[in-house]
Every structure is written in structure tokens, then in C-alpha cells.
Amino acid sequence: MQLASIFIDGGAADKCIASASSHFCSAEKQFRFPLELGNQRPPTSQWTVTGAGSAILSKCGNGPYVTYITTGKVIDMGIKDANNMGAAMAPAFCETLITHFLDTGRSPNYYDAIISGDLGHVGKEIAIDIAKARGYNIKPNYNDCGVLMFDKQNQDTHSGGSGCACLGTIFSGYFFKQLKEKKIQKLLMIATGALMNSTSSQQGESIPGIAHAVAIEI
């Protein structure tokens, strides 16, 4: 959505489709353990979401509108556990969040909702603590799509959902409807990601994180 906004604002395109997807089996097999082993998951682990979401961005229309984008930078805090992705990505989320506030002069209470991509329950709490330490209280209006995706108690999904589909499905389904119905008017969504592959994890390398923010308003 950031790139689509740049293309449209710069005159390179009039309409763009931005899509994101993830799949449970592919991610689990590649980054963790073969499913056939039936390994016990630690409490910090997340379940990769099978799903997809798309957004159409246009030069003309009645909104909601993309008003700001904040491109993140790579943050590596030395986390090496592929079963604790929330801890690996939370610092990058906070870096982008605070950069957005400093660039725009806005504060957390400017937005009706702030959502992250797939930090899960563990990463969400870490993000709240880091932001608080930096002078920003995001707890009242912040949530994570990995948390919203599953019912932790009834589905036993440990730290929640993971993968690109967390933000893709929750935004294009639930939050976009909230914007269209004007139940919320200002949304800041920050996609979170990890810069890793199966080989780097097997070699015990750290997992750098990155996050990108898009502000959508009516």
C-alpha cells in the first residue's frame, strides 16, 4: 500500500491493487519443524495464518484516504528464537511508530485505532512496554492483528497468529468496514516483518525486524 500510494501520488499509476497472503503449512515447514514430527510448541510460538487480503488504491474516490506513510528501517536486537517472532519484531514496530509520531507531530490519541501486523500476545506486550519507556502510551487504542485473529483460550493458539495474512485479512475485512461505516475515522496500521530465511535460522543467526506504517483517514 505504501508503494501503491507513491506510484499514484507521483503520477505513475491511477489505480493499484496491493495484496498480501500467507499459508500455515509452508511457513511452519520452512522455519520451524516438519509438521509430521508433531513437536510441542513453546508458549511464545504463533500459528501462521492461511489467508489473503487485497486493497484497491485509486487516484479518485470518496475515501477512506491514505494520508501518510512511514517507511521503517531494519532493527536487530539479537533475538535468535524462530519461535519468538513477536520479540524479534516488536522493536522495529516501535521504531516506526515513534518515527511516525515525530515526523507528523501526532500522538497516539490522534488515532481511533493503532494496529500492528503479527506481533502476537508476547510481542504486543513488549511493544506497549517499549513505547511507554519512550514516552508514548499506546495501550488504550492499540491492538495486534495476530491477537485479533484467534481466540487464544478456545483455540489454544499460544501467542496468536503470524504471517502477512494477519494484517491483510483483519484490515481488508474488519477495519475497512469500520472505516466505511465511520465507526472509526483515523487508523494507523503498521505491518511487521522479519528478515530471515530457513538457512539463517538453522545457522543460529539473529532475526532482524522491520515495520512500515500507513495512516488511513476519512
N, C-alpha and C positions, 0 to 999 in steps of 0.2 A: 504493500500500500504506500510505503514511502517512495519507492521508485516510480510507481504509477503516478503519484502526486507530482513528482518532479517532472516527469515526461509531459503531463498535462499542463502544469504551470509554465513550463518552458516552451510550450507550443509544439512539442514533438508528437503529441497524440491528443485526440479529442475524447476517446473512451478507452479504458483499460479494464481488464479483469485480473484481480490479484487472488491467488488461491494458495491454500496450504493443506497438507494432509500428513497423516502418519498411520502406521499399522502395527498392531501389537506383536505379531509373530516375528516380523522382520527385525524390529528393534531388540526384542528380547534375545533372539538367537545371536545377533551380531555383537551386542555389547555386554551381555551378562552370561547366561548359561543356556545350553540347549534345553528346550522345553521338556524333552523326553527324560531328562535327569530328575525332574521334579524337585529341584533344590528348594530349600526353605529360604524364604526372603527375609532380610533384616527389616526392622521397623521403619528404617529410613527409605526403603525402596518404594518405587512408584510403578504404576501399571500404564504402559504405553497405550494411548487411546487410538482405536481404529475409527477414523472419521475424516471428514474433509469440510472445508468452508471456503466460500468464494465471496468476493465483494466487487461490484462494478463501480468504477470511478468515472465520472463524466465532467466535461468542461462546463456543462449547463445542467440546471436542475433546481429542485426546491430543497435540497439538503436531505439529511444532515451533511455538514461540510467538514472536510479535513482542514483544520486551521493552522496547525503547527506539526512539524516532525522534528524529532531529536534523534540523531544517529548516535549510537553508543560506541564505546571503544572496548577493546579486549581487556578483561580484568582476570588475573590469575592469582588466586590466594593459596595455591599449593594443594588444593583438595585432589586426592587421587582415587577416591572410592566411587566407582561407577554406580554403586547402589545408594549414593547420597548426592544425587544431582542437584537437589534444592540448595544444599550448602555451597555447591560449586558455582551456581548461577546467581544466587541472591546478591552478592557484592556488585555484580555487573548491573543488576536491576536497579540497585540503589544509586549507583554512579550515574546512570542515565536519568533516573528520576530527579535527582538533585541538580544535575546539569540543566534539565528542562526547566526547573523552577528558577534557577539563576538566570537562564537565558531570557525567559519570558516575564520574570518578575511576579509569577504566580505562586500561590501557596497550595498546600493540599486541600484546604477547604474551598478552593475555587471550583473544584470538580465535584460533580454529584457522585461519581464513581471512578476509582482508580483500579485497574485490573492488570495483573501480570499473567504471563503465559502459562508456565507449568512448573512453578516452584514447589508446589505441593504443601502439605501441612508444615513440614520441617522448614523448608525454605521460606515460607510465608512468615513464620515467627522470627526467623533470622533477619529477614528484610525489615520487619517492623522495628526490631531492636537496633539495626544499623541506622535506619532513618532517624530514629529517636535520638541516638547518640550524635547525629549530625544536626539536630535541632528541628527535625520535621516529624510531626505526629500524624502518621497516615492511617492509624488504626481505625478511626471511625468510618471511613468511606473506602477502605482498601480491601480487596479480595483477590484470590488467585483462581484461575480457571481450572487448574489441576485439583483444587479443593472443591470447586463447584461441580465438577464433572461426576463425582461418585458420592454415594452415601457410605462414608467410612465405616460406620458401625455395622450396617446390614450387609454390605458387600465385602468387607474385610480387605480393603484396598490399601492398607497401611498408610503411606504418606500421601496417597491420592493419585491423580492422573499425571501423565507425562506425554510429551510429543507435541508437534506442531498443531495437531487437531484440537488440542485443548482450547487454545485461543481462537482458532479458526471456527470451530463449531459453536462455542459459547458466545462469541461476538456476533457471528452471522445469524445465529438463531435467537438467543435470548436478548442480548444487549441492543442489537439493531432494532428489534421490535420495541424495546423500551424507549429508544430514541425517537422512533417514528410516532409512537403514541404520546411522546413528550412527558413520559414519566420520569425520565432523566434528560437533561439538556446539555450537559458537559461531561464528556467521557475521555479519560486518558488511559489508553491501553499500551502496555509495554510488553512486547514479545521477548521471551527469554530463550537463550540457546547456549549450547556447549560446543566448543570447537575441539572435537575429539574423533577418533575412529577406533575400530576394534583393535588395531595393532598398537596404538598408543596406550590403550588401557591395559593390554596384556603385558606391555613393557614397563608398567608402573609409572608412566608419566602423569604429570598433573593435568587437570581438566580446566582449561581457560573458559570463562564465560563471556557472553556478550548480550546486550539487550538494546532494542530500538523502540522508540516511543512515537505514537501517533495520537494527536489530540483531535477529537471529533465533537463538533458542537452544532446546535440548532440555532 
